[in-house]
Amino acid sequence: MSDLEIIRFEPNGPADKGFETWEAIDPAILVAGTPVQRGHIYHELPELGYSAGVWDCTAMTLKVAPYEVNEFMLLLEGSVTIAVEGGEEVTIHAGESFVIPQGLRYSWKQTGRVRKYFVIFEDKSGRAHKDPAALGVIRPQAAGPAEGMTKIEVPNPEIFVSSLPTQYDCSYFEDATGQMFVGLWESTPFEREVAPFPRNELMCILEGSVTLTDANGTEHRFAAGDAAYVPMGTRCSWKSTETVRKFYAIFEPTA
């Protein structure tokens, strides 16, 4: 797989490869279960502590410990209960997304198989949030927050083939280094010319559809329920004929 191509995330991994069985989880961090974890990494930048892919695992309960990475997750199957040490306990179900910030002390319990898309950034800079517990488990809402979304300025107007769209955003998470972002985005229809994509982004389409066309002219259509991934630098265009709403998980390295 080229690092610079439009990627369709699949719940069972790529059709020609499926899942790989990953290294067993260390028994020392388990309270219960003998979990078997499998997955596929669609894109990674190991030197930056970044990866994105799909994962599944059988039942397990983990001991309370600091979360080692910043992670966005969209649950595809099963449910998981996250208990923050000294704080809230939340249960996430299939179809819901959430973020756990690096350093948050938590326990994880799943009574059956769990499957998820993920975007991970392990911040090794030492600039982690001073109080991850204040962030807690972050749960982006597909309908947006009660107070609504914020209208944003359209970036790079010169690359639009169509008239400029109206766009809205709600930011739910930014890591301590300002490189990873998670949020909700909405736009009226627009068409953009082929240009290098300015970031690494997982787009979980909630409403509408979009066609991303690569530099070779191959069209990739994504509709509600699909997950599109575009690595930074990939040359592609965007065309939508209806309003599109999506969760996004972005990694935009500063170095």
Secondary structure as the mmCIF struct_conf table of DSSP 4:
data_model
#
loop_
_struct_conf.conf_type_id
_struct_conf.id
_struct_conf.beg_label_comp_id
_struct_conf.beg_label_asym_id
_struct_conf.beg_label_seq_id
_struct_conf.end_label_comp_id
_struct_conf.end_label_asym_id
_struct_conf.end_label_seq_id
BEND BEND1 ASP A 3 GLU A 5
STRN STRN1 ILE A 7 ARG A 8
TURN_TY1_P TURN_TY1_P1 PRO A 11 ASN A 12
BEND BEND2 GLY A 13 GLY A 13
TURN_TY1_P TURN_TY1_P2 ALA A 15 LYS A 17
STRN STRN2 GLU A 20 THR A 21
HELX_LH_PP_P HELX_LH_PP_P1 TRP A 22 ASP A 26
HELX_RH_3T_P HELX_RH_3T_P1 PRO A 27 ILE A 29
STRN STRN3 LEU A 30 ALA A 32
STRN STRN4 GLN A 37 LEU A 45
HELX_RH_3T_P HELX_RH_3T_P2 PRO A 46 LEU A 48
TURN_TY1_P TURN_TY1_P3 GLY A 49 GLY A 49
STRN STRN5 TYR A 50 CYS A 57
BEND BEND3 ALA A 59 ALA A 59
STRN STRN6 MET A 60 LEU A 62
HELX_LH_PP_P HELX_LH_PP_P2 LYS A 63 LYS A 63
BEND BEND4 VAL A 64 VAL A 64
STRN STRN7 ALA A 65 PRO A 66
BEND BEND5 VAL A 69 VAL A 69
STRN STRN8 ASN A 70 GLU A 77
BEND BEND6 GLY A 78 GLY A 78
STRN STRN9 SER A 79 VAL A 84
TURN_TY1_P TURN_TY1_P4 GLU A 85 GLY A 86
BEND BEND7 GLY A 87 GLY A 87
STRN STRN10 GLU A 89 HIS A 93
TURN_TY1_P TURN_TY1_P5 ALA A 94 GLY A 95
STRN STRN11 SER A 97 ILE A 100
TURN_TY1_P TURN_TY1_P6 GLN A 102 GLY A 103
STRN STRN12 ARG A 105 GLN A 110
BEND BEND8 THR A 111 GLY A 112
STRN STRN13 VAL A 114 PHE A 121
BEND BEND9 SER A 125 GLY A 126
BEND BEND10 LYS A 130 LYS A 130
HELX_RH_AL_P HELX_RH_AL_P1 PRO A 132 LEU A 135
BEND BEND11 VAL A 137 VAL A 137
STRN STRN14 ILE A 138 ILE A 138
TURN_TY1_P TURN_TY1_P7 ALA A 142 ALA A 143
TURN_TY1_P TURN_TY1_P8 ALA A 146 GLU A 147
HELX_LH_PP_P HELX_LH_PP_P3 MET A 149 MET A 149
STRN STRN15 THR A 150 ILE A 152
HELX_LH_PP_P HELX_LH_PP_P4 GLU A 153 VAL A 154
BEND BEND12 PRO A 155 PRO A 155
HELX_RH_3T_P HELX_RH_3T_P3 PRO A 157 ILE A 159
STRN STRN16 PHE A 160 PHE A 160
BEND BEND13 VAL A 161 SER A 162
HELX_LH_PP_P HELX_LH_PP_P5 SER A 163 THR A 166
STRN STRN17 GLN A 167 GLU A 174
TURN_TY1_P TURN_TY1_P9 ALA A 176 THR A 177
BEND BEND14 GLY A 178 GLY A 178
STRN STRN18 MET A 180 SER A 187
STRN STRN19 PHE A 190 PRO A 196
BEND BEND15 ARG A 199 ARG A 199
STRN STRN20 ASN A 200 GLU A 207
BEND BEND16 GLY A 208 GLY A 208
STRN STRN21 SER A 209 ASP A 214
TURN_TY1_P TURN_TY1_P10 ALA A 215 ASN A 216
BEND BEND17 GLY A 217 GLY A 217
STRN STRN22 GLU A 219 ALA A 223
TURN_TY1_P TURN_TY1_P11 ALA A 224 GLY A 225
STRN STRN23 ALA A 227 VAL A 230
TURN_TY1_P TURN_TY1_P12 MET A 232 GLY A 233
STRN STRN24 ARG A 235 SER A 240
BEND BEND18 THR A 241 GLU A 242
STRN STRN25 VAL A 244 PHE A 251
#
